[in-house]
Amino acid sequence: MQSDKSIFPYAKALFELASESNILNDIKADVLLLSELVKNSTEFNDIISNPIVKKNKKKEIITNLLNSKIHKTTEKFLVLLIEKTRISQLDAILNTFLELFNKSLNKTVVHLTTASAISDDMQKNIASSIATNANVEVVHHIDSNIIGGFIAEFDNKMLDKSIRTQITKLKHKFN
């Protein structure tokens, strides 16, 4: 999980509130929606991380932007993050929430990067061989810069079996 000690309590509080209120799946859907927004909207990131933008303006923007798209609990949580000046850590908090959610289901998410597309069976075989958990979800990424092989990230670990890394190691060895 994320190493910043200020992130975990917020993610855990949201997770526990969602669990106790029996709205965990609703909140998870909101977290996934917000994660996509954070990843794909430079403007949104600029606004939430800008200390010059007043808290009331941030609340107004979030309310207007996400009105009726997210659960009221999630909206209140975002307002809390603004009040506590933690909204700039939203991405890390969302990722930690998802880690807690997956851990509660005994699920391991493996981010698998390959140089080109590979079959779903191959993805699952690679992921199953490195993650001992029987409940494995694979998120596949393609990056031709790794030349060949794969990079697998899971449980705050990284296994880099890419050709690019092997070439880099050889270069350092001979220099």
Backbone bond lengths (Angstrom), bond angles and torsions (degrees), N, CA, C in turn:
res aa  C-N    CA-C-N  psi(-1)  N-CA   C-N-CA  omega(-1)  CA-C   N-CA-C  phi
1 M - - - 1.445 - - 1.521 110.12 -
2 Q 1.309 115.73 170.34 1.455 120.78 -177.54 1.524 109.63 -58.98
3 S 1.327 116.72 145.34 1.446 120.51 -174.61 1.518 113.18 -87.03
4 D 1.326 119.34 -22.43 1.452 121.76 -178.28 1.527 109.12 -65.98
5 K 1.332 115.83 120.09 1.463 120.83 -174.73 1.520 113.15 -66.32
6 S 1.318 118.40 -20.62 1.465 120.06 -179.74 1.521 112.22 -81.19
7 I 1.317 117.77 -14.34 1.464 121.69 -177.63 1.529 111.28 -82.06
8 F 1.307 117.14 -46.16 1.461 122.18 -172.81 1.530 113.51 -56.60
9 P 1.342 119.82 -46.74 1.475 118.27 -178.20 1.529 113.71 -59.23
10 Y 1.312 117.38 -35.35 1.460 120.20 178.96 1.529 111.22 -69.51
11 A 1.321 116.50 -45.45 1.460 120.44 178.81 1.528 110.42 -63.37
12 K 1.314 116.24 -42.59 1.459 121.02 -179.57 1.529 110.76 -65.41
13 A 1.323 117.09 -41.36 1.469 120.66 179.31 1.528 110.73 -61.71
14 L 1.331 116.64 -44.29 1.459 120.03 178.40 1.523 110.63 -63.95
15 F 1.321 116.86 -43.14 1.461 121.20 179.64 1.533 110.90 -61.43
16 E 1.324 116.41 -47.79 1.460 120.16 -178.31 1.526 111.76 -66.15
17 L 1.329 117.39 -40.68 1.456 120.95 177.57 1.530 110.54 -61.99
18 A 1.320 116.17 -44.21 1.463 120.55 179.04 1.530 110.97 -64.20
19 S 1.322 116.61 -40.59 1.475 120.50 178.86 1.518 111.02 -64.18
20 E 1.335 115.88 -48.93 1.460 120.55 -177.67 1.527 111.86 -65.58
21 S 1.321 116.98 -32.63 1.469 121.52 -178.81 1.523 111.85 -87.03
22 N 1.325 116.26 -1.17 1.461 122.67 179.89 1.537 112.18 59.67
23 I 1.332 115.53 39.94 1.468 121.57 178.28 1.527 110.66 -127.32
24 L 1.310 115.40 26.30 1.461 120.58 -174.84 1.524 112.53 -58.42
25 N 1.307 118.20 -42.83 1.465 120.44 -179.41 1.527 111.44 -67.93
26 D 1.333 117.11 -36.02 1.473 120.51 176.35 1.528 111.08 -63.74
27 I 1.323 115.32 -44.85 1.469 119.85 -179.00 1.523 110.12 -68.13
28 K 1.334 116.93 -37.99 1.468 119.13 177.26 1.533 110.02 -61.12
29 A 1.324 117.35 -41.89 1.467 120.50 177.87 1.523 110.47 -61.27
30 D 1.321 117.07 -40.40 1.472 121.31 177.03 1.529 111.02 -63.65
31 V 1.326 115.41 -42.44 1.468 120.42 -179.77 1.528 110.19 -62.10
32 L 1.321 116.77 -41.82 1.466 120.02 177.99 1.526 111.05 -64.91
33 L 1.327 117.27 -40.86 1.463 121.86 177.25 1.526 110.75 -62.10
34 L 1.325 116.12 -46.09 1.468 120.47 179.61 1.530 111.51 -66.05
35 S 1.324 116.50 -36.89 1.472 119.97 177.77 1.517 110.87 -60.88
36 E 1.325 115.86 -42.78 1.468 119.74 177.32 1.522 111.04 -63.93
37 L 1.318 116.63 -40.94 1.462 121.00 178.37 1.521 110.70 -61.61
38 V 1.326 116.74 -45.04 1.462 121.26 -179.98 1.530 110.53 -63.72
39 K 1.333 116.99 -40.97 1.465 120.83 -178.20 1.523 112.81 -71.47
40 N 1.338 116.80 -32.93 1.461 120.02 -170.67 1.522 116.09 -106.56
41 S 1.318 118.91 -7.26 1.460 120.32 -176.32 1.525 111.68 -119.78
42 T 1.302 115.30 102.51 1.462 120.71 177.33 1.525 110.02 -63.81
43 E 1.329 116.45 -39.61 1.468 120.17 -179.11 1.529 110.94 -61.26
44 F 1.328 116.44 -44.44 1.465 120.44 179.37 1.524 109.86 -60.50
45 N 1.325 117.21 -46.81 1.465 121.00 179.42 1.520 111.68 -61.93
46 D 1.336 116.35 -40.46 1.461 119.90 179.18 1.522 111.18 -62.00
47 I 1.307 116.22 -40.72 1.470 120.12 -178.32 1.522 111.11 -69.41
48 I 1.346 117.18 -48.44 1.466 118.36 -175.05 1.529 112.97 -71.28
49 S 1.318 117.43 -25.05 1.463 119.21 -178.67 1.527 113.38 -95.97
50 N 1.323 117.65 -6.21 1.461 121.41 -177.28 1.524 110.04 -82.91
51 P 1.344 117.61 115.49 1.467 119.88 -179.19 1.531 113.15 -70.60
52 I 1.309 117.73 -14.98 1.464 121.14 179.55 1.527 111.35 -75.87
53 V 1.341 116.75 -31.14 1.466 120.50 178.63 1.524 107.78 -70.17
54 K 1.317 115.83 123.93 1.465 122.41 -176.85 1.530 111.06 -65.86
55 K 1.327 114.91 152.24 1.471 121.04 -179.37 1.521 111.36 -57.20
56 N 1.321 117.39 -43.00 1.467 120.05 -179.17 1.519 111.75 -62.77
57 K 1.323 116.55 -37.42 1.468 120.57 178.57 1.534 110.08 -67.35
58 K 1.336 117.35 -40.96 1.467 121.00 177.64 1.528 110.56 -62.13
59 K 1.335 116.58 -42.76 1.466 120.55 178.82 1.524 110.25 -61.90
60 E 1.319 115.54 -44.05 1.465 120.61 -179.74 1.528 111.00 -61.99
61 I 1.312 116.75 -43.83 1.466 121.45 -179.66 1.526 110.41 -63.74
62 I 1.321 116.97 -46.42 1.462 120.83 -179.41 1.527 110.45 -64.17
63 T 1.321 116.70 -43.64 1.461 120.21 179.59 1.525 111.07 -62.20
64 N 1.318 117.00 -45.67 1.466 120.52 -179.20 1.527 111.87 -68.74
65 L 1.324 116.55 -40.44 1.455 120.94 -177.28 1.530 112.47 -70.07
66 L 1.323 116.24 -40.24 1.456 120.57 -172.05 1.527 113.66 -107.37
67 N 1.311 117.07 5.00 1.455 121.69 -178.02 1.532 111.11 -51.93
68 S 1.301 115.60 126.47 1.472 125.92 179.24 1.532 114.06 65.49
69 K 1.321 118.08 3.91 1.471 120.42 176.66 1.526 111.37 -96.20
70 I 1.325 116.23 -20.18 1.460 120.36 -178.81 1.528 109.58 -127.34
71 H 1.317 115.12 160.66 1.460 122.58 178.43 1.533 108.95 -65.95
72 K 1.314 116.56 148.21 1.477 121.55 179.82 1.534 111.37 -57.98
73 T 1.325 116.59 -34.98 1.469 120.04 178.58 1.522 110.63 -62.61
74 T 1.310 116.95 -41.69 1.463 120.86 178.54 1.518 110.13 -65.89
75 E 1.314 116.62 -41.69 1.468 120.26 178.55 1.530 110.53 -61.26
76 K 1.330 116.89 -44.26 1.469 120.79 178.22 1.533 110.75 -63.69
77 F 1.306 115.54 -36.62 1.468 120.12 177.77 1.527 110.58 -63.32
78 L 1.323 117.20 -43.77 1.463 121.04 178.28 1.529 110.89 -62.50
79 V 1.315 117.03 -39.20 1.469 121.08 177.10 1.533 109.74 -63.40
80 L 1.333 116.44 -41.26 1.465 120.55 176.82 1.529 110.73 -59.99
81 L 1.330 116.77 -44.26 1.468 120.15 178.73 1.524 111.13 -61.22
82 I 1.321 116.70 -36.60 1.468 120.13 177.02 1.525 109.70 -66.67
83 E 1.322 116.79 -46.93 1.470 121.17 -179.27 1.531 111.44 -59.66
84 K 1.319 116.40 -39.29 1.473 121.22 -177.31 1.530 112.36 -89.72
85 T 1.320 115.92 9.58 1.476 123.72 -178.01 1.535 112.50 51.20
86 R 1.327 115.17 44.34 1.470 122.01 177.30 1.522 111.78 -115.46
87 I 1.324 117.81 2.86 1.467 120.74 -176.14 1.522 111.64 -63.22
88 S 1.311 117.99 -26.36 1.470 120.06 178.21 1.522 111.47 -68.85
89 Q 1.321 117.29 -15.15 1.470 122.34 177.94 1.530 111.62 -98.24
90 L 1.321 116.04 15.92 1.462 120.80 -174.41 1.517 112.60 -54.64
91 D 1.312 118.24 -46.75 1.465 120.84 -177.26 1.528 111.30 -58.73
92 A 1.319 117.25 -46.01 1.461 120.88 -179.74 1.528 111.08 -66.45
93 I 1.321 117.46 -37.53 1.468 121.29 178.36 1.530 110.11 -65.43
94 L 1.328 116.41 -43.03 1.468 120.37 178.56 1.524 110.99 -62.73
95 N 1.336 116.60 -43.84 1.469 120.26 179.02 1.523 111.43 -62.44
96 T 1.325 116.78 -39.84 1.461 120.55 179.17 1.526 110.56 -67.59
97 F 1.333 117.19 -38.66 1.467 120.55 175.04 1.531 110.07 -57.95
98 L 1.339 116.39 -46.98 1.470 120.05 -179.56 1.524 111.45 -63.01
99 E 1.323 117.25 -36.02 1.466 120.42 176.32 1.526 110.38 -64.07
100 L 1.326 116.68 -42.87 1.471 120.55 177.46 1.530 110.90 -63.39
101 F 1.318 116.11 -41.87 1.467 121.25 179.19 1.530 109.83 -61.29
102 N 1.322 116.54 -49.20 1.471 120.19 -179.44 1.517 111.39 -64.23
103 K 1.321 116.54 -39.12 1.460 120.41 179.03 1.529 110.45 -63.08
104 S 1.323 116.84 -37.45 1.471 120.32 179.54 1.527 111.11 -65.20
105 L 1.325 116.87 -26.62 1.471 121.64 177.94 1.526 111.97 -95.32
106 N 1.337 116.17 4.14 1.463 122.46 -175.97 1.532 110.31 57.01
107 K 1.331 114.86 41.78 1.458 121.31 -177.95 1.532 109.49 -111.41
108 T 1.327 115.79 138.51 1.452 122.02 174.88 1.524 108.35 -110.51
109 V 1.318 115.85 127.62 1.460 120.74 176.39 1.523 107.39 -99.03
110 V 1.323 116.02 123.68 1.455 122.16 179.34 1.522 107.99 -109.86
111 H 1.335 116.35 118.83 1.460 121.35 174.15 1.523 105.57 -89.80
112 L 1.317 115.41 110.96 1.455 122.34 -174.89 1.518 109.25 -109.55
113 T 1.320 116.06 121.57 1.462 121.63 178.48 1.512 108.80 -111.90
114 T 1.335 115.50 127.87 1.459 121.26 176.36 1.522 108.45 -128.47
115 A 1.323 115.60 165.04 1.464 120.55 -178.67 1.519 112.21 -73.87
116 S 1.327 117.09 -26.54 1.468 121.39 179.14 1.526 108.22 -145.92
117 A 1.302 115.58 172.26 1.462 120.69 -178.77 1.529 110.43 -64.17
118 I 1.327 115.49 140.57 1.463 121.04 174.33 1.526 107.57 -130.81
119 S 1.309 116.72 161.04 1.462 121.43 -176.24 1.529 111.01 -67.46
120 D 1.315 115.01 158.92 1.461 120.54 177.30 1.529 110.77 -60.45
121 D 1.328 116.53 -38.82 1.468 120.22 178.66 1.525 111.35 -62.29
122 M 1.321 116.55 -42.63 1.466 120.77 178.74 1.532 110.08 -64.32
123 Q 1.316 116.77 -41.88 1.470 120.67 178.10 1.528 110.39 -58.57
124 K 1.330 115.80 -47.83 1.463 120.31 -178.75 1.527 111.78 -66.56
125 N 1.333 117.45 -37.11 1.468 120.48 177.55 1.522 111.46 -62.76
126 I 1.326 116.46 -45.47 1.469 120.10 178.89 1.520 109.71 -62.91
127 A 1.333 116.40 -49.03 1.466 120.65 -177.57 1.529 111.33 -62.20
128 S 1.326 117.11 -42.40 1.465 120.98 -179.26 1.523 111.80 -66.05
129 S 1.317 116.79 -31.56 1.462 119.08 -178.70 1.525 112.63 -75.13
130 I 1.315 117.74 -22.54 1.472 118.99 -178.58 1.518 113.46 -105.64
131 A 1.335 117.64 -26.54 1.464 121.39 177.61 1.519 107.77 -104.04
132 T 1.302 116.59 118.54 1.463 120.96 -174.18 1.518 113.02 -73.01
133 N 1.312 117.05 -15.89 1.453 121.28 179.84 1.528 110.08 -68.40
134 A 1.307 116.71 136.43 1.472 120.29 -179.75 1.526 111.83 -72.31
135 N 1.314 117.39 -24.78 1.455 122.35 -177.64 1.532 108.58 -98.56
136 V 1.332 116.25 89.27 1.468 121.81 -174.04 1.519 109.47 -115.79
137 E 1.326 115.17 132.67 1.465 121.56 173.43 1.529 107.15 -112.81
138 V 1.323 116.04 132.23 1.458 120.78 -178.65 1.529 109.40 -106.13
139 V 1.328 115.11 129.35 1.460 121.18 171.66 1.523 104.71 -112.42
140 H 1.317 115.92 113.00 1.460 120.93 -172.52 1.523 110.92 -97.28
141 H 1.334 115.08 133.90 1.458 122.52 176.30 1.521 107.89 -124.90
142 I 1.310 116.63 147.24 1.460 120.96 176.89 1.521 108.51 -114.79
143 D 1.332 115.63 127.40 1.465 121.96 178.10 1.521 107.51 -140.90
144 S 1.320 116.46 101.78 1.468 120.45 -176.65 1.526 112.27 -65.05
145 N 1.322 118.03 -15.61 1.464 121.06 179.61 1.523 113.49 -67.58
146 I 1.333 118.10 -17.29 1.467 118.61 179.16 1.530 111.32 -81.81
147 I 1.311 117.09 -4.02 1.466 126.99 174.86 1.529 112.60 70.30
148 G 1.308 118.05 -51.35 1.462 122.93 179.76 1.509 109.31 -169.20
149 G 1.317 116.99 179.40 1.451 120.64 -177.62 1.517 110.69 76.29
150 F 1.344 116.39 -151.39 1.462 120.33 -179.83 1.518 110.78 -154.97
151 I 1.325 114.24 162.20 1.461 122.76 170.91 1.520 105.51 -126.75
152 A 1.321 116.95 126.92 1.463 121.70 179.14 1.520 109.26 -119.57
153 E 1.332 115.74 129.52 1.461 121.63 177.58 1.518 108.42 -121.17
154 F 1.337 116.13 128.29 1.465 122.02 -179.74 1.513 109.33 -162.66
155 D 1.319 116.72 146.80 1.469 122.30 177.27 1.526 112.91 47.18
156 N 1.314 117.43 43.69 1.466 123.60 -178.31 1.524 112.99 58.56
157 K 1.310 116.51 29.79 1.461 122.59 176.16 1.517 108.03 -123.86
158 M 1.325 115.31 155.58 1.457 119.22 175.55 1.521 108.58 -135.85
159 L 1.317 114.50 130.51 1.455 122.14 175.47 1.518 106.55 -114.35
160 D 1.335 115.94 111.02 1.467 120.85 -175.83 1.523 109.47 -108.59
161 K 1.306 115.31 103.53 1.465 122.46 177.70 1.525 109.48 -113.73
162 S 1.326 116.02 35.50 1.463 120.36 -178.00 1.523 110.92 -86.55
163 I 1.311 114.68 152.08 1.467 121.07 176.79 1.529 109.96 -64.01
164 R 1.325 117.05 -39.06 1.474 121.41 179.35 1.523 110.80 -55.59
165 T 1.314 117.76 -45.56 1.463 121.36 -179.31 1.522 110.92 -66.98
166 Q 1.320 117.07 -39.70 1.461 120.16 178.99 1.527 110.96 -64.32
167 I 1.331 117.14 -39.89 1.471 121.26 177.04 1.528 110.48 -64.37
168 T 1.326 116.53 -43.20 1.461 121.07 178.94 1.526 110.99 -61.10
169 K 1.333 116.87 -42.36 1.465 120.48 178.67 1.531 110.87 -63.77
170 L 1.337 116.56 -39.71 1.467 119.82 177.96 1.531 111.34 -64.39
171 K 1.329 116.51 -41.02 1.466 120.78 177.96 1.521 110.76 -59.18
172 H 1.321 116.90 -45.25 1.468 120.75 -179.43 1.520 111.42 -67.63
173 K 1.305 116.23 -32.14 1.446 120.41 -179.89 1.529 111.60 -66.98
174 F 1.335 115.94 -37.26 1.464 120.04 -177.41 1.516 113.54 -92.33
175 N 1.298 118.18 -4.88 1.479 120.55 178.55 1.483 112.26 -97.48
